Amino acid sequence: MSYPGYPPTGYPAFPGYPPAGQESSFPPPGQYSYPSGFPPVGGGAYPPAPSSGYPGAGGYPGAGGCPAPGGYPSAPQPGGAPSYPGVCFFFSLVLPPGQGFGAPPSGAGFSGYPQPPSQSYGGGPSQVPLPGGFPGGPMPSQYPGGQSPYPSQPASMTQGTQGTIQPAADFDAMRDAEILRKAMKGFGTDEQAIVDVVANRSNDQRQNIKAAFKTMYGKDLIKDLKSELSGNMEELILALFMPPTYYDAWSLQNALKGVGTQERVLIEILCTRTNQEIREIVRCYQSEFGRDLEKDIRSDTSGHFERLLVSMCQGNRDENQNVNHQLAQEDAQRLYQAGEGRLGTDESCFNMILATRSFPQLKATMEAYSRMANRDLLSSVGREFSGSVESGLKTILQCALNRPAFFAERLYYAMKGAGTDDSTLVRIVVTRSEIDLVQIKQMFSQMYQKTLGTRIASDTSGDYRRLLLAIVGQ
């Protein structure tokens, strides 16, 4: 497989993206030429999103634009609404009928979405847990039936977030460049040597290796690797050598270009990244591909899904980790009156709350909603929405509840059934390898009673499998 036009000049030798002090010019135009031959991002498409009934341009209404709390006599009081037996959290990016989010393949013995430990919402590795949603006290348990719908986590669950790849302590870019050169020199390729280096260096260190390789040998490391590799192994290696922001921007560009749109990719990236990450992606998309991400989204999507993604592109979500419980109660009532409590759906109210509130605040809102409406918010979204906008809204809520569990489920369905969605598998393993892949592995085992490494080993082969397992830490 050939990838003409892959960056001949290399990524920056300095760590970080963008470089400190150069944010205003981030990134230099044309620094990374687009690899036109790269395999298209997989993932399939959602059913078409509704394209009518949404208010025109002019912004989303503020909190005052949604029904005022307490203003609807028909709103149920806690415990006053009829119960809905059998309702579970069925949220996923196109799940088989009846399959709940996080349910094991048998579909039995597991209900609800796993409750995470106190989790970090930052975009980089962190070992310091952020304050939980209920400072000073335990999490409320006033859910329908008197039980929390989220199972407890194993005592071994790591607090905060942690990647499986850590920067090498004794890093020497020139030594690693020499190892890679020898692995590709002569007849045949020493794939194991390549795996040993690439899987045990951080992304910043890989950028330094690439720069050292060009300095030492006057050749582009990526071009040499492409000439020695092919197929999924090539795609995985190229992803590992792209700076994270560029890789996200590149994935979005692939999802939007050509005939059809890969809605799953748009949702996975734009609905899960931090404000800073999204803003850097938008700038990188413009500088590297000469296109405006928001305009491309508007031209390739429509209706309520388009408006949700445009909201995500702004990178303006509140990121205050403190929870306002009064606001959570008010938002829960607004959402009820915008959906279950009326004929039809006020989509703009859902968009406004889910696009602006912090993830800890949304988690508190979901808990308040369950106590008030005797139904979980995720199932209400499933009743009120469909298609891509439903999947986008659910992704936001899933990340508020347990971000590692969301990615664990995406990995499970990428490998479920006949064939493997290798682009999704590569994208998630690479992008989360330095952030929270440790937690994703733990949630995968809890949700599906099988380790992520075991599943990868049964669905992949050769050097591709060897490198994936090395990254996962298996």
TIVEX-558151 format. One record per residue (C-alpha): residue in one letter; x, y, z. Coordinates in steps of 0.5 Angstrom, whole numbers. Each point is the difference from the previous one (the first is absolute). Last residue first. Example, Ala and Ser with C-alpha at 12.3 -4.5 7.8 and 13.67 -1.06 7.14 Angstrom:
   res      px      py      pz
     s      27      -2      14
     a      -2      -7       2
***
This chain:
   res      px      py      pz
     q      -1     -14      54
     g       2       7       1
     v      -5       3      -5
     i       5       3      -4
     a       4      -7       0
     l      -6      -3      -2
     l      -2       4      -6
     l       8      -1      -2
     r      -1      -7       0
     r      -7       0      -3
     y       3       4      -6
     d       6      -4       0
     g      -4      -7      -2
     s      -7       0       2
     t      -7       3       2
     d      -6      -2       3
     s       2      -5       5
     a       6       4       3
     i      -5       6       0
     r      -5      -3       5
     t       5      -3       4
     g       4       6       1
     l      -7       4       2
     t      -1      -5       5
     k      -6      -4       1
     q      -6       0       4
     y      -4       5      -4
     m      -1       6       4
     q       5      -1       6
     s       6      -2      -5
     f      -2       6      -5
     m       0       5       6
     q       7      -2       3
     k       3       0      -7
     i      -4       7      -1
     q       3       2       7
     v       7      -2      -3
     l      -1       4      -7
     d      -1       6       4
     i       4       6      -3
     e       7      -3      -3
     s      -3      -5      -4
     r      -7       3      -1
     t       1       3      -7
     v       4      -6      -3
     v      -5      -6       3
     i      -6       4      -2
     r       3       2      -7
     v       3      -7      -2
     l      -7      -4       3
     t      -4       5      -4
     s       4      -1      -6
     d       0      -7       0
     d      -7      -1       0
     t       0      -8       1
     g      -3      -5      -4
     a      -6      -5       2
     g      -3       2       7
     k       3       5       5
     m       7       3      -1
     a      -2       7      -1
     y      -6      -1       5
     y       4      -2       6
     l       5       6      -2
     r      -6       5       0
     e      -2      -3       7
     a       6       1       3
     f       1       7      -3
     f      -7       2       4
     a       2      -4       6
     p       7       4       1
     r      -5       6       0
     n      -4      -2       5
     l      -7       4       2
     a       2       7      -3
     c       3      -4      -6
     q      -6      -4      -1
     l      -5       7       0
     i       5       3      -5
     t      -1      -7      -4
     k      -7       0       1
     l      -1       7      -3
     g       4      -2      -6
     s      -3      -7      -1
     e      -7       3       0
     v       2       6      -5
     s       2      -6      -5
     g      -6      -4       0
     s      -6       1       4
     f      -2       5       6
     e      -6       0       5
     r       0      -7       2
     g       7      -1       0
     v       1       6       4
     s      -4      -2       5
     s       4      -6       1
     l       6       4       1
     l      -4       4       5
     d      -1      -6       5
     r      -8       0       2
     n      -3       1       6
     a      -1       7      -2
     m       2       4       6
     r       5      -5       3
     s       3      -2      -7
     y       0       7      -2
     a       4       2       6
     e       5      -5      -1
     m       1       2      -8
     t       1       7       3
     a       6      -2       4
     k       3      -3      -5
     l      -1       6      -5
     q       3       4       5
     p       6      -5       1
     f       1       1      -8
     s      -1       7       0
     r      -6       3      -3
     t       0       4      -7
     a      -1      -5      -5
     l      -5      -5       4
     i      -4       6       3
     m      -1       4      -7
     n      -1      -6      -4
     f      -5      -3       4
     c      -4       7       0
     s       1       1      -7
     e      -3      -7      -1
     d      -7       2       3
     t      -4      -7      -2
     g      -7      -2      -2
     l      -6       0       5
     r       3       2       7
     g       3      -3       6
     e       4      -5      -3
     g       4       5      -4
     a       1       7       2
     q      -4       0       6
     y       5      -6       3
     l       6       4      -3
     r      -2       6       4
     q      -1      -4       6
     a       7      -3       0
     d       3       7      -1
     e      -3       3       6
     q       2      -6       4
     a       7       1      -2
     l       0       7       0
     q      -2      -1       8
     h       6      -5       0
     n       5       5      -2
     v       6      -5      -1
     n       7       2       0
     q       5      -2      -6
     n      -1       6      -4
     e       1      -2      -7
     d      -6       4      -3
     r       0      -2      -7
     n       3       5      -5
     g       4      -4      -5
     q      -4       3      -6
     c       0      -6      -4
     m      -5      -4       5
     s      -5       5      -2
     v       1      -1      -7
     l      -1      -7       1
     l      -7       1       4
     r      -2       4      -6
     e       1      -5      -5
     f      -3      -5       4
     h      -6       4       1
     g      -1       1      -8
     s       5      -2      -5
     t       7      -3      -1
     d       5       1      -6
     s       0       7      -1
     r      -1       3       7
     i       6      -5       2
     d       5       3      -5
     k      -2       7       2
     e       2      -1       7
     l       6      -4      -2
     d       3       6      -4
     r       4      -2      -6
     g       7       1      -2
     f       2      -7       2
     e       6       1       5
     s      -1       7       2
     q      -8      -1       1
     y       0      -7       3
     c       6       2       4
     r      -4       6       3
     v      -7      -4       1
     i       4      -6       3
     e       4       5       5
     r      -7       3       2
     i      -3      -7       1
     e       6      -2       5
     q       0       6       4
     n      -8      -1       1
     t       1      -7       2
     r      -1      -6      -5
     t      -6      -5       1
     c      -6       3      -5
     l       4       2      -5
     i       5      -6      -1
     e      -5      -6       1
     i      -6       4      -3
     l       4       2      -7
     v       3      -7       0
     r      -7      -3       0
     e      -3       5      -5
     q       4      -3      -5
     t      -3       4      -6
     g      -1      -2      -7
     v       3       1      -7
     g       7       4       1
     k       2       3       6
     l      -3       1       7
     a       3      -6       4
     n       7       1      -4
     q       0       7       3
     l      -2      -2       7
     s       5      -5       0
     w       6       5      -2
     a      -2       5       5
     d       0      -6       5
     y       7      -2      -2
     y       2       7      -1
     t      -1       1       8
     p       3      -6       2
     p       6       1      -4
     m       1      -5      -5
     f       5      -6       1
     l      -5      -5       3
     a      -5       1      -5
     l       5      -1      -6
     i       2      -7       4
     l      -7      -2       1
     e      -2       1      -7
     e       7      -4      -3
     m      -2      -6       5
     n      -7       0      -3
     g       2       0      -7
     s       8       0      -2
     l       7       1       3
     e       7       1      -3
     s      -1       6      -5
     k      -5       3       5
     l       5       0       5
     d       6       3      -4
     k      -5       5      -2
     i      -2       2       7
     l       7       0       2
     d       2       5      -5
     k       7       0      -2
     g       6       4       1
     y       3      -5       4
     m       2       3       7
     t      -4       6      -1
     k      -6      -3      -3
     f       0      -6       5
     a       1       5       6
     a      -6       4      -2
     k      -4      -6       0
     i       3      -3       6
     n      -2       7       3
     q      -7      -1      -2
     r      -1      -7       3
     q       3       3       7
     d      -6       5       0
     n      -5      -6      -2
     s       3      -3       6
     r       4      -6      -1
     n      -1      -8       2
     a      -4      -2      -6
     v       4       3      -5
     v       7      -3       2
     d      -2      -7       1
     v      -4       0      -6
     i       5       2      -4
     a       5      -5       2
     q      -5      -5       0
     e      -2       1      -8
     d       7      -1      -2
     t      -1       1      -7
     g       3      -4      -6
     f       6       1      -4
     g       4       6       2
     k      -1       5       4
     m      -7       1       4
     a       2      -2       7
     k       7       3      -1
     r      -4       7      -1
     l      -5      -1       6
     i       6      -2       4
     e       4       6      -2
     a      -6       5       1
     d      -1      -3       7
     r       7       1       2
     m       0       7      -3
     a      -7       2       4
     d       3      -2       7
     f      -5      -2       5
     d       2      -3       7
     a      -6       2       3
     a      -5      -2      -6
     p      -6       4       0
     q      -6      -4       3
     i      -5      -4      -4
     t      -6      -4       3
     g      -3       7       2
     q      -3       2       6
     t      -6       3       3
     g      -2       2       7
     q      -1      -5       5
     t       2      -7      -2
     m      -5      -6       1
     s       3      -5       4
     a      -6       0       5
     p      -5      -2      -6
     q      -5       5      -2
     s      -7       0       3
     p      -6      -1      -5
     y      -4       6      -2
     p      -7       0       0
     s       0       3       7
     q      -5      -3       4
     g      -7       2       4
     g      -5      -3      -5
     p       1       6      -4
     y       6       4       2
     q       2       4       6
     s       7      -3       1
     p       3       7       1
     m       8      -1      -1
     p       3       1       7
     g       2       6       3
     g       5       6       0
     p       0       1      -7
     f      -5      -3      -4
     g       2       0      -7
     g       7      -2       1
     p       6       4       1
     l       6      -2      -5
     p       4      -6       0
     v       8       2       0
     q       3      -5      -5
     s       0       3      -6
     p       1      -1      -7
     g      -3       5      -5
     g      -6       3      -3
     g      -3       1       7
     y      -7      -2       3
     s       3      -4       5
     q      -4      -5       4
     s      -3      -1       7
     p      -1      -8      -1
     p      -4      -2      -5
     q      -8      -3       0
     p      -1      -5      -5
     y      -6       1      -4
     g      -6      -4       1
     s      -2      -7       1
     f       4      -6      -1
     g      -2      -7       2
     a      -2      -2      -7
     g       1       3      -7
     s       4      -6      -2
     p       5       4      -3
     p       2       4       6
     a      -4       7       1
     g       3       6       0
     f      -5       4      -3
     g      -6      -4      -1
     q      -1      -5      -6
     g      -8      -1      -1
     p       1       1      -7
     p       7       0      -3
     l       4       6       2
     v       1       6      -5
     l       4       5       4
     s      -2      -2       7
     f      -5       2       5
     f      -5      -5       3
     f       0       1       7
     c      -5      -4       3
     v      -8       0       0
     g      -2      -7       2
     p      -6       3       4
     y      -2       7      -1
     s      -2       3       7
     p      -6       5       0
     a       2       7       2
     g      -1       2       7
     g       6      -2       3
     p       3       7       0
     q      -5       5      -2
     p      -3      -1      -7
     a       0       6      -5
     s      -7       2      -1
     p      -1       6       3
     y       6       3      -4
     g       3       6       2
     g       4      -3       5
     p       7       1      -4
     a      -1       5      -6
     p      -1      -3      -6
     c       6       1      -5
     g       2       7      -3
     g       2       2       7
     a       6      -4       0
     g       2       3      -6
     p      -3      -1      -7
     y       5      -3      -5
     g       3       5      -5
     g      -3       4      -6
     a      -1      -5      -5
     g      -7      -3      -1
     p      -4      -4       4
     y       0      -8      -1
     g      -6      -3      -3
     s       4      -3      -6
     s       6      -4      -2
     p      -1      -6       5
     a       7      -4       0
     p       1      -5      -5
     p       1      -7       3
     y       7      -1       2
     a       6      -1      -4
     g       5      -5       0
     g       6      -1       5
     g       6       1      -5
     v       5       5      -1
     p       3       0      -7
     p       6      -4      -2
     f       6       5      -1
     g       2       2      -7
     s      -1       7       1
     p       5       1       5
     y      -2       8       2
     s       6       4       0
     y       3       2       7
     q       3       6       0
     g      -4       4      -5
     p      -2       5       4
     p       4       1       7
     p      -4      -3       6
     f      -2       4       4
     s       2       8      -2
     s      -3       3       6
     e       2      -6       4
     q       7       1      -1
     g       3       1       7
     a       0      -7       2
     p      -1      -5      -6
     p      -7      -2      -2
     y       1      -6       1
     g       5      -2       5
     p       7      -2      -1
     f       5       3      -5
     a       2      -4      -6
     p      -6       3      -4
     y      -3      -5      -5
     g       4      -3      -6
     t       2       4      -6
     p      -3      -6      -5
     p      -7       0       3
     y      -4      -5      -3
     g      -1       1      -8
     p      -1      -6      -2
     y      -2      -6       5
     s       1      -6      -4
     m      -3      -7       2
***
